[in-house]
Amino acid sequence: MILKNREFNHSKDHFHDAMNIPGYVRTKCRERIFFAAFSNALQRQELFEDEDDAPKEMSTVTGDLQRTLSMITDELEYEYTLLTFYGHQKLAMEAFGRYKYLNSKDKSKEDKLKLSIINLIQELKDRSDDEEENTTEEDEIDNVTVNTAIKRISIVKESHYNFDTYLKQLTKKLSSRPDSDFNVDDFLKDIFD
C-alpha cells in the first residue's frame, strides 16, 4: 500500500498534489478510466444489436474497473486509479449518454438545435472559466467536463482501442485549442447535418 505511507501536503489546492502524486500519473490514471469506460461502451454498441445482450464485463461499473485495472502495472497508479475511479467513470458514462443522443437518428431538428445551444453555452462558460483561472494550453487535457469527455470518445475510436495510441492522439488533439472564436459555420453544420 504505497498511498498509506505517503506524506500529505494539505496546503495544496489539487487532490493529487496534496497526495504528492505527479501530474503525469494523475493524467494517465484518469485517461485509463475514460479509455476503458468508452471502449466497453463503444464495443458493446458495435458488437451487439441489443446492448442488453452484451456480457456484464462490458456493461457494468465493475466491468469498466476490471478493464481499467488490467492495463496497469505500476502499484502507485493502481492505488490512485482505485481511489479516483468512480467519479471519472460516472462522468464518462454521462458523456457517453450525451454522445449517443447527439448521434441518434431519432432527434428532430429542434432537439438538435436546443442541444447545440446548450453545448455552446457550456463551452463558452468553460472558456470563460479558463480565462479567469489563466488556464494554459497544457491544461486543456486536464479541463475535464462532459463536453471534453465527449471529444475523447472519437479519439478512443480512432485509436482502434489501443491505449498508447489513444494517449498520443489525446495529447495532440486536446492540447492544441484553436485561438479563434466560435465558428458559426461549424455550429450550423452540426445542427443541420
C-alpha positions as CSV (number, residue, x, y, z in Angstrom):
1,M,0.0,0.0,0.0
2,I,2.0,2.9,-1.3
3,L,-0.6,5.6,-0.6
4,K,-0.7,4.5,3.1
5,N,2.8,5.7,3.6
6,R,2.5,8.9,1.6
7,E,3.0,12.3,3.3
8,F,0.1,14.7,2.6
9,N,0.6,18.3,1.8
10,H,-2.6,19.9,3.0
11,S,-1.6,23.3,1.7
12,K,-2.0,22.2,-2.0
13,D,-5.2,23.0,-3.9
14,H,-5.4,19.9,-6.1
15,F,-6.1,16.4,-4.7
16,H,-3.2,14.7,-6.5
17,D,-0.7,17.5,-5.4
18,A,-1.8,17.1,-1.8
19,M,-1.1,13.4,-2.0
20,N,2.3,14.1,-3.8
21,I,1.1,12.3,-6.9
22,P,2.9,13.6,-10.0
23,G,0.6,15.2,-12.6
24,Y,1.5,12.7,-15.3
25,V,0.4,9.8,-13.0
26,R,-2.9,11.5,-12.3
27,T,-3.5,12.2,-16.0
28,K,-2.5,8.6,-17.1
29,C,-4.8,7.1,-14.4
30,R,-7.8,9.3,-15.4
31,E,-7.3,8.7,-19.1
32,R,-7.2,4.9,-18.5
33,I,-10.5,5.1,-16.8
34,F,-12.1,7.1,-19.6
35,F,-10.5,4.8,-22.2
36,A,-11.8,1.7,-20.5
37,A,-15.3,3.0,-20.0
38,F,-15.6,4.4,-23.6
39,S,-14.0,1.2,-25.1
40,N,-16.5,-1.0,-23.3
41,A,-19.4,1.2,-24.3
42,L,-18.4,1.5,-27.9
43,Q,-17.6,-2.1,-28.4
44,R,-20.9,-3.1,-26.7
45,Q,-22.7,-0.8,-29.2
46,E,-20.7,-2.2,-32.2
47,L,-20.8,-5.9,-31.4
48,F,-24.4,-6.3,-30.1
49,E,-27.6,-5.3,-31.8
50,D,-29.2,-5.2,-28.5
51,E,-26.8,-3.9,-25.9
52,D,-28.6,-5.8,-23.2
53,D,-27.1,-9.0,-24.7
54,A,-23.5,-7.8,-24.0
55,P,-21.6,-9.6,-21.2
56,K,-21.6,-8.0,-17.8
57,E,-17.9,-7.3,-18.2
58,M,-18.8,-4.8,-20.9
59,S,-21.8,-3.2,-19.3
60,T,-21.2,-2.7,-15.6
61,V,-19.1,-0.3,-13.5
62,T,-17.1,-3.3,-12.3
63,G,-16.5,-4.4,-15.9
64,D,-15.1,-0.9,-16.6
65,L,-13.0,-1.2,-13.4
66,Q,-11.7,-4.6,-14.4
67,R,-10.7,-3.4,-17.8
68,T,-9.0,-0.4,-16.4
69,L,-7.1,-2.3,-13.7
70,S,-5.9,-4.9,-16.3
71,M,-3.9,-2.2,-18.1
72,I,-2.0,-1.1,-15.0
73,T,1.4,-2.5,-14.0
74,D,2.6,0.3,-11.5
75,E,1.4,-0.1,-7.9
76,L,1.0,3.7,-7.3
77,E,-1.1,4.0,-10.5
78,Y,-3.1,1.0,-9.4
79,E,-4.0,2.5,-6.0
80,Y,-4.6,6.1,-7.3
81,T,-6.9,4.6,-10.0
82,L,-8.9,2.8,-7.4
83,L,-9.2,6.0,-5.4
84,T,-10.4,8.1,-8.3
85,F,-12.2,5.5,-10.4
86,Y,-15.9,6.0,-9.6
87,G,-16.0,9.8,-10.2
88,H,-14.3,9.6,-13.6
89,Q,-16.3,6.5,-14.7
90,K,-19.5,8.3,-13.8
91,L,-18.5,11.3,-15.9
92,A,-17.6,9.0,-18.7
93,M,-21.0,7.4,-18.7
94,E,-22.8,10.8,-18.6
95,A,-20.7,11.9,-21.6
96,F,-21.4,8.6,-23.4
97,G,-25.1,9.0,-22.9
98,R,-25.0,12.5,-24.4
99,Y,-22.8,11.3,-27.2
100,K,-25.4,8.6,-28.0
101,Y,-28.1,11.1,-28.0
102,L,-26.2,13.5,-30.2
103,N,-25.6,10.7,-32.8
104,S,-29.1,9.4,-32.6
105,K,-31.1,9.3,-35.8
106,D,-34.3,9.9,-33.8
107,K,-33.9,13.5,-32.9
108,S,-35.8,16.3,-34.5
109,K,-34.0,19.5,-35.9
110,E,-35.5,21.4,-33.0
111,D,-33.9,18.9,-30.5
112,K,-30.6,19.2,-32.3
113,L,-30.7,23.0,-32.1
114,K,-31.6,23.0,-28.4
115,L,-28.8,20.6,-27.6
116,S,-26.3,22.5,-29.7
117,I,-27.2,25.8,-28.0
118,I,-26.8,24.2,-24.6
119,N,-23.4,22.7,-25.5
120,L,-22.3,26.1,-27.0
121,I,-23.3,27.9,-23.8
122,Q,-21.4,25.3,-21.7
123,E,-18.3,25.6,-23.9
124,L,-18.4,29.4,-23.7
125,K,-18.8,29.2,-19.9
126,D,-15.8,26.7,-19.7
127,R,-13.7,29.1,-21.8
128,S,-14.6,32.0,-19.6
129,D,-13.7,30.0,-16.5
130,D,-10.4,29.0,-18.2
131,E,-9.6,32.7,-18.8
132,E,-10.5,33.7,-15.3
133,E,-8.2,31.0,-13.9
134,N,-5.5,31.7,-16.5
135,T,-5.6,28.1,-17.8
136,T,-2.7,27.4,-20.1
137,E,-2.6,25.3,-23.3
138,E,-1.2,22.4,-21.3
139,D,-4.1,22.4,-19.0
140,E,-6.6,21.7,-21.8
141,I,-6.2,18.0,-21.3
142,D,-7.0,18.5,-17.6
143,N,-10.1,20.6,-18.3
144,V,-12.4,17.6,-17.9
145,T,-16.1,18.4,-18.5
146,V,-18.8,16.4,-20.2
147,N,-18.1,18.2,-23.4
148,T,-14.4,17.5,-23.3
149,A,-15.1,13.9,-22.3
150,I,-17.3,13.5,-25.4
151,K,-14.3,14.6,-27.5
152,R,-12.4,11.7,-26.0
153,I,-14.9,9.2,-27.4
154,S,-13.9,9.8,-31.0
155,I,-10.3,9.6,-30.0
156,V,-10.9,6.1,-28.5
157,K,-12.5,5.0,-31.8
158,E,-9.6,6.5,-33.8
159,S,-7.1,4.7,-31.6
160,H,-8.6,1.3,-32.6
161,Y,-8.9,0.6,-28.8
162,N,-5.2,0.9,-28.2
163,F,-4.4,2.9,-25.0
164,D,-1.0,4.1,-26.1
165,T,-2.3,5.3,-29.4
166,Y,-5.2,7.0,-27.5
167,L,-2.8,8.9,-25.2
168,K,-0.7,10.1,-28.2
169,Q,-3.8,11.3,-30.1
170,L,-5.3,12.8,-27.0
171,T,-2.3,14.9,-26.4
172,K,-2.2,16.0,-30.0
173,K,-5.9,16.9,-30.2
174,L,-6.7,18.4,-26.8
175,S,-3.5,20.3,-26.1
176,S,-3.9,22.5,-29.2
177,R,-7.0,24.6,-28.6
178,P,-7.8,26.9,-31.6
179,D,-7.3,30.6,-30.7
180,S,-10.1,31.7,-33.0
181,D,-13.6,32.5,-31.7
182,F,-16.7,30.4,-32.2
183,N,-17.2,29.3,-35.8
184,V,-20.8,29.8,-36.9
185,D,-20.5,27.7,-40.0
186,D,-19.3,24.6,-37.9
187,F,-22.2,25.3,-35.5
188,L,-24.8,25.3,-38.2
189,K,-23.3,22.3,-39.9
190,D,-23.6,20.3,-36.7
191,I,-27.2,21.3,-36.3
192,F,-28.5,20.6,-39.8
193,D,-26.5,17.5,-40.7
